[in-house]
Amino acid sequence: MMGGMGVARMRLLWLPALAVGCAGGFPGDAGGGLDGSVDSSDGGSGGDDGGEDVSPACAAALAEVAFDFEAGPAGWTHDLMPEIAGTDVDWRFDDWEHGTASDVGPAACHAGTGCWATRLDNNYIACQRAYLASPPLDLAPCAGEELALTFFHAYDFWTGEWDEQTWFDGGLVELGTDGETWAAPPGLDLPGTIAILPDKGIYECIEPDGFYLHGRPGYVGSNPGWEEVQVALPPELVTAGLVIRFAYSSGVSIESSTQNPDNFSHAGWYIDDLAVIPR
């Protein structure tokens, strides 16, 4: 039992599910893509497909905000979601890591050997809540241009029934400029609504009523192959200081206090080859 738990309820920060059916990679392509996205689960190249011409200054700015993650994290950082920031509870809330994907999920990065994942080589656990954020991007030279965010991702999140309800771990993409206000890109058609299960009997996440992602549209379920997503950037965000954030949360998927990822069965979220391009 972890420190900080009550006698009657075990406060969980993590819970990995049994690694069933994930070893050796996801089983095939995902099928239909999202509205506003391009299905590249066959490993297509993605990226700029010949959008409108932009000024030389804008083209130079866009060259600085293309990330293949081959040489390292490229200034991207990760941390706990604000609702649990500063907690002293001994739990693995944040498993974002950069490196080479293997063993579970897509079992490889989209291209090359560098990408980000909620865990590169095993399944994510219960009660996690963390984000991956870009460095501030300077798009000021592109003011007035029509731009799009593009990235490749694969995901596999737990879905389950408890107490006559269906619950969904999941993730969402958000944009912001001030570090406090975040919003999903308009027009991004997402597969469902995140619904975090905060407890199962005696097993309970900390701050069970405080999950930021709960009730928000996001990526839920499973999209096992690498897929390219493209979505227009709002004109007001084509400015200096744009930050892109990938946030995920997980609830109590198994009745256990284990932090062993081998006991969990879902690989989480993988991100690669992100850029801002003309549209």
C-alpha positions in Angstrom: 0.0 0.0 0.0 1.3 3.4 -0.9 2.0 6.2 1.5 -0.8 8.7 1.7 -3.6 6.1 1.2 -6.4 5.9 3.7 -7.1 2.7 5.6 -10.4 2.0 3.7 -9.3 3.0 0.2 -6.0 2.4 -1.6 -5.1 5.6 -3.4 -3.5 4.6 -6.8 -1.3 6.7 -9.0 -0.8 4.1 -11.6 -2.1 0.6 -12.5 -0.6 -1.3 -15.5 -2.8 -3.9 -17.3 -1.9 -7.4 -18.3 0.0 -7.4 -21.6 -2.4 -9.4 -23.6 -2.4 -9.4 -27.3 0.1 -6.5 -27.6 3.4 -8.2 -27.8 5.0 -7.9 -31.2 3.1 -4.8 -32.2 -0.4 -3.8 -33.0 -2.4 -6.2 -35.2 -2.8 -4.3 -38.5 -4.2 -1.1 -39.7 -6.8 1.0 -38.0 -9.3 1.4 -40.8 -11.2 4.7 -41.5 -9.4 7.9 -40.6 -10.6 10.9 -38.7 -12.3 13.8 -40.5 -9.6 16.3 -41.2 -6.9 13.6 -41.1 -5.1 11.6 -43.6 -4.9 7.8 -42.9 -1.2 6.9 -43.3 -1.3 3.7 -41.2 0.6 2.0 -44.1 3.6 4.1 -43.1 3.3 6.8 -45.7 5.7 9.7 -45.7 3.2 12.4 -44.6 4.4 16.0 -44.2 3.9 18.9 -46.6 2.0 17.8 -49.7 2.4 20.9 -51.7 0.4 23.6 -50.0 0.2 27.2 -51.0 3.4 29.2 -51.3 4.5 31.2 -48.3 6.9 34.0 -47.8 10.6 33.2 -47.4 10.4 34.4 -43.8 7.5 32.1 -43.1 9.2 29.2 -44.9 12.2 29.6 -42.6 10.0 29.7 -39.5 8.2 26.5 -40.6 11.6 24.8 -41.1 12.3 25.5 -37.4 9.1 23.8 -36.2 9.4 20.4 -38.0 10.3 17.6 -35.5 11.3 14.1 -36.5 12.8 13.4 -33.0 15.7 11.5 -34.4 18.4 13.6 -32.7 16.7 13.7 -29.3 13.7 15.2 -27.5 14.1 18.5 -29.6 13.1 20.7 -26.7 9.8 18.9 -25.9 9.1 18.4 -22.2 6.7 16.4 -20.1 5.2 16.8 -16.7 2.2 16.0 -14.4 -1.1 17.5 -15.3 -1.7 20.7 -13.3 -4.4 19.1 -11.1 -1.8 16.9 -9.4 1.3 19.1 -9.8 3.4 19.1 -6.7 2.0 15.9 -5.3 4.3 13.9 -3.0 2.4 10.6 -3.6 4.8 7.9 -4.7 3.2 6.8 -8.0 4.3 6.8 -11.6 1.8 9.5 -12.9 4.0 10.4 -15.9 5.5 7.8 -18.2 6.1 10.0 -21.3 9.6 9.1 -22.7 11.6 9.7 -25.8 13.5 7.0 -27.6 12.9 3.9 -29.8 9.6 2.2 -29.6 9.6 -1.6 -29.2 7.7 -4.7 -28.0 4.2 -3.2 -27.7 2.1 -0.7 -29.5 3.3 -0.1 -33.1 6.7 -1.7 -31.9 8.6 0.9 -33.9 8.7 4.6 -34.4 6.9 6.0 -37.5 10.2 6.7 -39.3 13.7 6.2 -38.0 14.4 5.4 -34.4 13.2 8.4 -32.4 9.7 9.2 -31.2 7.7 9.9 -28.0 5.4 7.5 -26.2 3.6 7.1 -22.9 5.9 4.2 -22.5 8.2 3.0 -25.3 8.4 -0.7 -24.5 5.5 -1.7 -22.3 1.9 -0.9 -21.4 0.8 2.2 -19.4 -0.5 1.8 -15.9 -3.5 3.1 -13.9 -4.1 6.6 -12.5 -1.7 8.3 -14.8 -2.2 12.0 -15.8 0.6 13.7 -17.7 1.3 15.8 -20.7 3.9 16.2 -23.5 4.5 19.8 -24.6 6.4 21.4 -27.4 8.8 24.3 -26.9 7.2 27.7 -27.7 6.9 27.9 -31.5 7.5 31.2 -33.3 5.0 31.4 -36.1 4.9 35.3 -36.1 6.6 35.4 -39.6 3.6 33.4 -40.9 0.9 35.8 -39.6 -1.9 35.9 -42.2 -0.9 32.6 -43.7 -3.2 29.5 -43.7 -1.3 26.8 -41.8 -2.0 23.3 -40.5 -0.6 21.1 -37.8 0.4 17.6 -38.9 1.7 14.7 -36.9 1.7 10.9 -36.9 0.3 8.9 -34.0 -0.8 5.5 -32.9 -2.8 4.8 -29.7 -4.3 1.9 -27.7 -6.3 3.0 -24.6 -8.3 0.9 -22.2 -12.1 0.8 -22.4 -14.2 -1.1 -19.9 -17.5 -1.5 -18.0 -17.9 -0.7 -14.4 -21.0 0.1 -12.3 -23.2 -0.1 -15.4 -21.2 2.5 -17.3 -18.6 2.4 -20.0 -15.3 4.1 -19.2 -12.6 5.4 -21.5 -8.9 6.2 -20.9 -7.7 8.6 -23.5 -5.7 11.5 -24.8 -6.2 14.9 -26.4 -4.3 17.4 -28.4 -4.5 21.1 -27.3 -3.0 24.4 -28.4 -2.1 27.4 -26.2 0.0 30.5 -26.1 -0.1 31.6 -22.4 0.6 28.3 -20.6 -2.7 28.4 -18.9 -5.5 28.4 -21.5 -5.7 25.3 -23.7 -8.1 24.3 -26.5 -8.4 21.5 -29.0 -7.9 22.6 -32.6 -11.3 23.4 -34.1 -12.5 20.9 -36.7 -10.6 17.9 -35.4 -13.1 15.1 -35.4 -12.3 12.9 -32.5 -13.5 9.3 -31.9 -15.2 9.7 -28.6 -15.3 11.3 -25.1 -12.8 10.5 -22.4 -14.4 9.1 -19.3 -11.9 8.3 -16.5 -12.9 5.6 -14.0 -11.4 7.0 -10.8 -11.9 4.0 -8.5 -12.8 0.3 -8.4 -13.9 -0.6 -4.9 -10.9 0.0 -2.5 -8.6 1.1 -5.4 -8.8 4.8 -6.0 -6.8 7.4 -7.9 -5.7 10.5 -6.0 -7.9 13.6 -6.6 -10.5 11.3 -8.1 -12.9 14.1 -9.0 -10.2 16.3 -10.5 -9.3 14.6 -13.8 -8.9 17.5 -16.3 -9.4 15.2 -19.3 -12.6 13.6 -18.0 -15.7 14.5 -20.1 -13.6 16.1 -22.9 -13.7 14.8 -26.6 -10.4 13.0 -27.3 -8.7 10.0 -28.7 -10.2 6.9 -27.1 -10.2 3.2 -28.0 -7.6 1.8 -30.3 -6.0 3.0 -33.5 -3.2 0.5 -33.8 -1.4 1.7 -37.0 0.5 4.9 -37.5 -1.9 7.5 -38.8 -1.2 11.0 -40.0 -3.5 13.7 -38.6 -3.8 17.1 -40.2 -5.8 20.0 -38.8 -6.0 23.7 -39.6 -4.5 26.1 -37.1 -6.8 28.9 -36.0 -5.5 32.3 -37.4 -5.1 33.8 -34.0 -2.6 31.1 -33.0 -0.4 31.7 -36.0 1.8 33.9 -33.8 4.8 33.7 -31.5 4.7 31.4 -28.5 2.4 28.6 -29.8 2.7 25.5 -27.7 1.3 22.1 -28.7 0.3 19.8 -25.9 -0.5 16.0 -25.9 -2.3 15.1 -22.6 -3.4 11.7 -21.4 -5.0 10.2 -18.4 -5.9 6.7 -17.2 -8.3 5.4 -14.6 -8.4 2.2 -12.5 -8.5 -0.5 -15.1 -7.8 -3.5 -12.8 -8.5 -4.2 -9.2 -4.9 -4.1 -8.0 -2.4 -1.7 -6.5 0.4 -2.9 -8.8 2.6 -0.6 -10.8 4.0 -3.5 -12.9 3.2 -2.6 -16.6 3.2 -6.3 -17.4 -0.1 -6.6 -15.6 -1.8 -4.2 -18.0 -2.9 -4.7 -21.6 -2.9 -1.4 -23.4 0.1 0.3 -25.0 -0.9 3.9 -24.7 0.0 6.8 -27.1 2.9 7.2 -29.6 3.8 10.5 -31.3 6.2 11.1 -34.2 7.0 13.4 -37.1 5.2 16.6 -36.2 5.3 19.8 -38.2 3.4 23.0 -39.1 2.8 23.2 -42.9 1.0 25.5 -45.4 -2.5 24.4 -46.4 
